[in-house]
Amino acid sequence: MTTGWTAHFDLLARYNVWATARLLGAVAAVPDAAYRHDVGLFFRSIHGTLNHLLVGEHLLWFVRFAEGRSPTVELDAEVEPDRAQLDARLREGAARWAPLIASFSPDRWDGTLDYTTMRGTAASLPFAATLAHVFNHGTHHRGQITAALTALGHPSPELDLVYFLQNPSEP
């Protein structure tokens, strides 16, 4: 069963890289004014939502899983104002998950992730379920961005996991 967890989360990490690249490829065609315009997303704009993904997925959760620390950063912080740098950091961050997952010992999957919440409260959650949250969170916000792309009149890439399973090498 432990091997199953590693294989499952490796699949999600590879899907995350693929979906991130496809989404960022579509976002690259959006003019900067539309990219930064408040389109009614929880983090307002495509740019704001991508910054939130950088914060949540890479600056918070990755550090919690990889280093056992709980950094303090606001969930709506614009940690990367430069569009090209944000793109690069999201791609690089997505690529870091698979090697981390491969490094987890088999008994780690049945353990807990102990961390401090953004409000300073100690938390202890099931390790595998919490890692699933990280990938689910990314899927949620990529979905919001694809809706924004459509609303702005831009094409939206196919990001379904099943599409990735059928076409893993398709960019």
C-alpha positions as CSV (number, residue, x, y, z in Angstrom):
1,M,0.0,0.0,0.0
2,T,2.8,2.4,0.8
3,T,4.2,2.0,-2.7
4,G,0.7,2.9,-3.9
5,W,0.9,6.2,-2.0
6,T,4.2,7.1,-3.6
7,A,3.0,6.2,-7.1
8,H,-0.3,8.1,-6.5
9,F,1.3,11.3,-5.4
10,D,4.0,11.0,-8.0
11,L,1.2,10.9,-10.6
12,L,-0.4,14.0,-9.0
13,A,3.0,15.8,-9.0
14,R,3.6,15.0,-12.7
15,Y,0.0,16.2,-13.5
16,N,0.6,19.4,-11.5
17,V,3.7,20.1,-13.7
18,W,1.8,19.4,-16.9
19,A,-1.3,21.4,-15.9
20,T,0.7,24.3,-14.7
21,A,2.7,24.5,-17.9
22,R,-0.5,24.3,-20.0
23,L,-2.2,26.9,-18.0
24,L,0.8,29.3,-18.0
25,G,1.1,28.8,-21.8
26,A,-2.5,30.0,-22.2
27,V,-2.1,32.8,-19.8
28,A,0.9,34.1,-21.7
29,A,-1.4,35.2,-24.5
30,V,-3.4,37.5,-22.3
31,P,-2.5,41.2,-22.5
32,D,-1.1,42.6,-19.3
33,A,-4.1,44.9,-18.5
34,A,-6.5,41.9,-18.7
35,Y,-4.1,39.7,-16.8
36,R,-4.1,42.1,-13.9
37,H,-7.7,43.2,-14.2
38,D,-10.1,42.3,-11.3
39,V,-12.3,39.6,-12.9
40,G,-14.1,38.6,-9.7
41,L,-11.9,35.8,-8.6
42,F,-11.3,35.2,-4.9
43,F,-7.8,36.7,-5.5
44,R,-9.2,39.2,-7.9
45,S,-7.1,38.8,-11.1
46,I,-5.3,36.0,-12.9
47,H,-2.1,37.6,-11.6
48,G,-3.4,37.6,-8.0
49,T,-4.5,34.0,-8.3
50,L,-1.2,32.9,-9.7
51,N,0.6,34.7,-6.9
52,H,-1.7,32.9,-4.4
53,L,-0.7,29.6,-6.0
54,L,3.0,30.5,-5.5
55,V,2.4,31.4,-1.9
56,G,0.2,28.4,-1.0
57,E,1.7,25.6,-3.0
58,H,5.4,26.6,-2.9
59,L,6.1,29.1,-0.1
60,L,3.9,27.5,2.5
61,W,3.0,23.9,1.9
62,F,6.2,22.8,0.1
63,V,8.3,24.3,3.0
64,R,6.0,22.5,5.5
65,F,6.5,19.2,3.8
66,A,10.1,19.5,2.9
67,E,11.6,21.4,5.8
68,G,9.1,21.0,8.6
69,R,8.8,24.8,9.1
70,S,5.8,27.0,8.8
71,P,6.7,30.3,7.1
72,T,4.6,33.4,7.6
73,V,3.3,35.0,4.5
74,E,-0.1,36.4,3.7
75,L,-2.2,34.2,1.4
76,D,-3.0,37.2,-0.9
77,A,0.5,38.6,-0.9
78,E,1.9,39.7,-4.2
79,V,5.3,38.0,-3.6
80,E,6.2,38.1,-7.3
81,P,5.0,41.2,-9.2
82,D,7.0,40.4,-12.3
83,R,4.9,38.3,-14.7
84,A,7.8,36.4,-16.3
85,Q,9.4,35.7,-13.0
86,L,6.1,34.5,-11.5
87,D,5.7,32.1,-14.5
88,A,9.2,30.8,-14.0
89,R,8.8,30.4,-10.2
90,L,5.5,28.5,-10.6
91,R,7.1,26.1,-13.2
92,E,10.2,25.5,-11.0
93,G,8.1,25.0,-7.9
94,A,5.8,22.5,-9.6
95,A,8.9,20.5,-10.7
96,R,10.2,20.2,-7.0
97,W,7.3,18.1,-5.8
98,A,8.1,14.8,-7.5
99,P,11.6,14.5,-6.1
100,L,10.3,15.4,-2.6
101,I,7.6,12.8,-2.8
102,A,10.2,10.2,-3.9
103,S,12.2,11.0,-0.8
104,F,9.5,10.1,1.7
105,S,10.0,6.9,3.6
106,P,7.2,4.3,3.4
107,D,6.0,4.9,6.9
108,R,5.7,8.6,6.4
109,W,2.4,8.2,4.5
110,D,0.6,6.9,7.5
111,G,2.0,9.7,9.8
112,T,1.0,13.3,10.4
113,L,2.1,16.6,9.2
114,D,2.7,18.9,12.2
115,Y,2.8,22.6,11.4
116,T,1.7,26.0,12.6
117,T,-1.3,27.6,10.9
118,M,-1.3,31.1,9.5
119,R,-3.0,32.2,12.7
120,G,-0.2,30.7,14.8
121,T,-2.1,27.6,16.0
122,A,-0.4,24.2,16.2
123,A,-2.0,21.7,13.8
124,S,-1.5,18.0,13.1
125,L,-3.2,16.5,10.1
126,P,-2.9,13.2,8.3
127,F,0.2,13.4,6.1
128,A,-1.2,11.8,2.9
129,A,-4.6,13.6,3.1
130,T,-2.9,17.0,3.6
131,L,-0.6,16.4,0.6
132,A,-3.7,15.6,-1.4
133,H,-5.1,19.0,-0.3
134,V,-2.0,20.7,-1.9
135,F,-2.7,19.2,-5.3
136,N,-6.5,19.7,-5.0
137,H,-5.9,23.3,-4.1
138,G,-3.9,23.9,-7.2
139,T,-6.5,22.2,-9.4
140,H,-9.2,24.5,-7.8
141,H,-7.4,27.7,-8.6
142,R,-6.3,26.6,-12.1
143,G,-10.0,26.0,-12.7
144,Q,-10.8,29.6,-11.6
145,I,-8.1,30.9,-13.9
146,T,-9.5,28.9,-16.9
147,A,-12.9,30.4,-16.2
148,A,-11.3,33.9,-16.2
149,L,-9.6,33.1,-19.5
150,T,-12.9,32.2,-21.0
151,A,-14.6,35.2,-19.6
152,L,-11.9,37.4,-21.1
153,G,-12.4,35.8,-24.5
154,H,-9.2,33.8,-24.5
155,P,-9.0,30.0,-25.2
156,S,-8.7,27.8,-22.1
157,P,-6.5,24.7,-22.1
158,E,-7.9,21.3,-21.4
159,L,-6.6,20.5,-17.9
160,D,-8.6,17.5,-16.8
161,L,-6.6,14.7,-15.1
162,V,-8.1,12.2,-17.5
163,Y,-6.8,14.2,-20.4
164,F,-3.3,14.1,-18.9
165,L,-3.6,10.3,-18.4
166,Q,-4.6,9.9,-22.1
167,N,-1.9,12.4,-23.3
168,P,0.9,12.7,-20.8
169,S,3.5,13.9,-23.3
170,E,1.2,16.5,-24.9
171,P,2.2,20.0,-24.0
